Amino acid sequence: MTIHPEIAKILATLPAPDGSPLNPEAMRAGEAAQVPPPEVRFPLHSVQDATAVTPSGEVPVRIYTPAEADAYGLLVYFHGGAFFLGSLDTHDHVARSLAKETGHKVISVGYRLAPEASFPAGLDDCYGVVRWAAEQGGNLGWDGKNLAVAGDSSGGNFVAAVTARAHDDGFSAITHQILFYPSLDLDFDVDRYASLRENAEGYGLETAGLLPFNSFYLESGADPADPLVSPIKRQDLAGLPPALVITAEHDPLRDEGELYGLRLREAGVDAFVSRYEGANHGFIQNFSWIPEFYGPFEETAAFLGGSIGLNGNAGLKGSAAQ
């Protein structure tokens, strides 16, 4: 299927990459300028900024309560941005939609970014907030049931790394992992996955840009051979939480996400992969206003509720896409 026409319109306005060095400060400022003011964001019962006290330090979080209730499932969300971009504000609408559709209290994590914070600072922050959420369950209104972790792109990388780290530490409270077009292999060998060549150019995120965009993280001490950096390289995936992996047809990272789902299933983990046709990398953050691309939030709700199969345009539940 060709790229969705609404996405194609936006892609046509983007300047071609010129090879100039990336400027994190300027790019962050550009992102911040596009954040809508709070008064135009759709309302929830409450949205509160707070601080999680973790072994890695104090981590800013934003807590989204969808409606008044006696207790809630918890969903800890890690935003994307190639480990050096993104914030609580840039992904505020994603967290709001997750809370609205799932009925869970969502805790969005303002983790430290590269290059200012070297590896594993961001990962430590994310893991620390998950442990904090479990410890503070009574104060957060946790029902003691679902404690899910979710993330998009590099946030999906943190989801896989956090669940693996929790497993190895004997921390068993995480019940679900949800990965939206995750970046799981930072060893950017273009021959490793067909989608790196198939979707190399013309769809927003380009294969040639993967290394420079992730260089801030890699140059901060992250080794692509380390399974906590490239979670797809973890040898034993047995015992990890059930997974929902959302991928995009026109994404260079598509195949590594789908391979992760397949490998989880081969390890005996319940894993469901759902590919969105006509979509590109970042579609949940950038294009969820298109009705058919709002589906991942509904699928997440179904996954957390114990059912799968709401995505009418993918049909890849229960197996990795081929």
N, C-alpha and C positions, 0 to 999 in steps of 0.2 A: 504494500500500500504506500502511496506517495505521502509526503509530509502533509499534515493537516493544513488547509489553505490559510487559516488564521495565523498559524505559526509561520507559514511561508511568507506572509506579508511582513511580519516583524523581522524575519531573517534577512529579507531583501533590503532592509534599512540599515543593517549593521555594516560598519566599515570592515574591509578585508584586513586580516592581521598584517602588520607591517614589520614584525620582527623586533620592535623596540623593546627594551627591558620593561618588565612589569613594575609598577609603582604601587605598593600596597596601600600607602596612605591616600593617594589620589583615588584608587579604586574603591577603597572603603568610603571615602567621602562621596563618591558618585553613587554608591549603593544607598547611603544614608539619605541623600537628596531625593531618592525615589520612594522613601517610606511614607505612606499616607498618614495624615495626622490621626490621633486617637479617636477623634469624634466621628470619623467616617468608617471606622472598623466595626464589623458587626458585633453586637453586644453579647456578653455572656453574664452569668450570675455575678462573677467577680473575676478580676484580673489583678494580681498583686505581685509586686517585685519584692524579693526576699533575698536572704543570704544563707547559703548552705555552708556550714562549718565542716570541713573535711580534712583528712590527713595531709592533703596537698595545699591547704589554705582555705580562705573564704572564697566561695564561688558564687557569683550572682546568678540567681534563677528567677524565672517568672512563672507564677502558678496560676493556671487557668481552671476555674471551677465552672462547669457548664450549666448547672442548675442546682437549686437547693435540694439537698438529700441528706440522709443520716450518715451515709458512708459511700465510698467510691473505690473503684479500681484506680490504680495509678499507672500513668504512662510517662516515662522520662524520655524527653525528645532532645536529640542532638542535631543542630542545624548543619547544613552543608556550606561549602565555600572553599574547597581545596585547602583546607586547614589554615588559611590566612585571611579569608573573607567571611562575611556573614556575621550576624549578631542576633540578639534577642529581638531587635526591631525588624530586621530584614525578613525574618521568618515568623513574625508575629501572626500573620494570617494563616500560616500552615498550622501553628499550634492551636489557634482558635478553631480551625476546621476539625482538627483531630479531637478536640474536647467536645465540640458540638455533636459530631457524628458518633463518637464512641461512648459518650456519657462518662468517660473517665476524667479524673483530675489530671491535667497535663502539667508537667514540670519541665520547662524549657531551660536548657543549660547554657549560660554565657561563659563557656570555657575559654581558656587562654589560647591565643593564636600565635602561629609562627609568622615571621621569624623572631619576633620579640621573645617568645617563650619557646624554648627548645624541647624537643621530644624527650620524655613522654608527658610534658606538662598538660596538654589538652586532654590526652587519654586519661591521665590521672584525675583530672577535674571531673570528667564524665563518670568514671567509675566511682569516684568519691561521692558524687551526688546520688548515684543509684543506691549506694550503701546508706547514705544519709536519709534518703526517702524511706527506706525500710526501717531504719532506726527511729525515725520521726513519724512513723505510720499513725500513731494515735493522734498526734497533733495535726496531721494532714487529713484525717478522716478516712484513712485507708480501711477498706473492708477486709483486709487480710487475704484477699484472693489474688486477682491479677496484679502483677507488677511487671509491666511491659517496658521494653526499650525500643525506640524508633529513631530513625535518622535518614537523611537524604544525602546522596553523593558521599562526600568525605564523612558526613555524619553517619552514613551507613557503614563506613569503615569502622568507626568507633563502636557502633552497635555490635558488629561481629567480634571486635577485639575485647570489648567489655564483657560479652557473654562468655568468651573463652577464658578470660582472666578470672571471672567469677567462678566458673567451673573448676579451674585449677586451684582456686583458693577455698573451695568447699562452700562457697556462698550460693545457696540453692533457691533464693527467693525469686529470681527472675523467671517469669512464666512464659514470656513470648518475646521474640525478636522480630522486628519489622524493618525491612531495608528497602528504601526507595532508590532505584537506580544506583546501587552502591559502587564505590571505588574500592575494590578489594585486592588489587594486584598493582603495586607501585613499581614493579619491574616492567617497564614499558617496552617490551619486545613486540613489535608490530605483527610478528608472525605467530604470536601465542594464541590470539583470538581472531576469528574471521571478522568480527564486527569492527575491529580496529582499522581494517582496510576497507570494509564495506561502507562504513560510515565515517571515513577519514575526513571528509571536507563537506562543507555546505549545510551543516545541521546545527550550527551554534558552537558547541564544544567540538573541537577538532583534534584528531590524533596528534598532530604535530605540536599542539599546545599543551598536551598532558604533562610532559616533562617540565617545561618552564612554569606552569601553574603549580605543580607540586614541588618545585625545587626549594621553596622556602621551608617546607616541612622536611624534605630529604636532607637539605644542607644543615638543618638544625640537629642532626644526629640520628634521624630515622633511617634504619637500614632496610631496604626493600626485601631482603632475605628473611627478616624477622617476622614471624607470623603475627606479631602484634602490630606490625606496620602493613603487611600484606596478608590479611587473614585467610585468603584463599590458599596460602602455603601451609597452613596448619595441617599436620598429617592425620590426626585423629579428631574427628568431629562428633564422635559418639557422646551422648549425654548432654548435648547442648539443648537449649529450649526450642520448642516448635518455632518455625520461621515462616514469614510471609515475605516474599521477594517480588517487588514491582520493578519491571524493566520497561524500557522504551525501544521501539523498533529501530529508530534512527539515532542510536546512541553508540559511540565507540565502546562504551563500557558494558554494553548489553550482555555480551557472552560470558563475562566473568561473573556477573550477578547470577545468571542462569546456571552456570556451572556450580556455583556455591550451593544453590538450591538442590541440584542433582546430587552433589557430594553429601549433603546433609541427609538426603533420603537414603543414599547407599549406606550411610552410617547408622541408619535406623531412626533418624529424627523425622518427625512430621514436618514436611516443608512443602510450601505451595508457591509456585512461580506464576506470575501473571504479567504477560507482555502487552503493552498498550500500542496498538497499531497506529501509525501516523504521528506518533509522539517523538519528541527528542529529549535529550538530557536536560534536566531541570524543569520538566513540564509541570510538576506538582507545584513548585514555587511560582513559576511564571505564567502558567496557562490553565490553572485549575478553574478559572472562570468560564472556560469552555465546558459545556455540560458533560461531554463524554470523558473529560479528563479530571472531573471531580471524583470519579469512581474510586481511586485509591483510598480516599477517606472512608467511603462506604465499605470497601473491602476490608479495611482495617477493623472497622466496627464488627463486621461479620466474623472475621478471624478471632477477635477477642471474645466474641460471643459464642464461639464454638461452631460456627458454620462458615462455609466458603462457597462461592459461586455467584456472587452478585455482579461480576464484571462481564457484561454481555458481549464486549468486543474483544475478549482475549481468549477465554476457553482453555487456559493452560494450567489450571489448578491441579496441584498434586504431582506435577512433573516438570522438569526443566524444559524450556522451549528449545526446539531444534532449529 
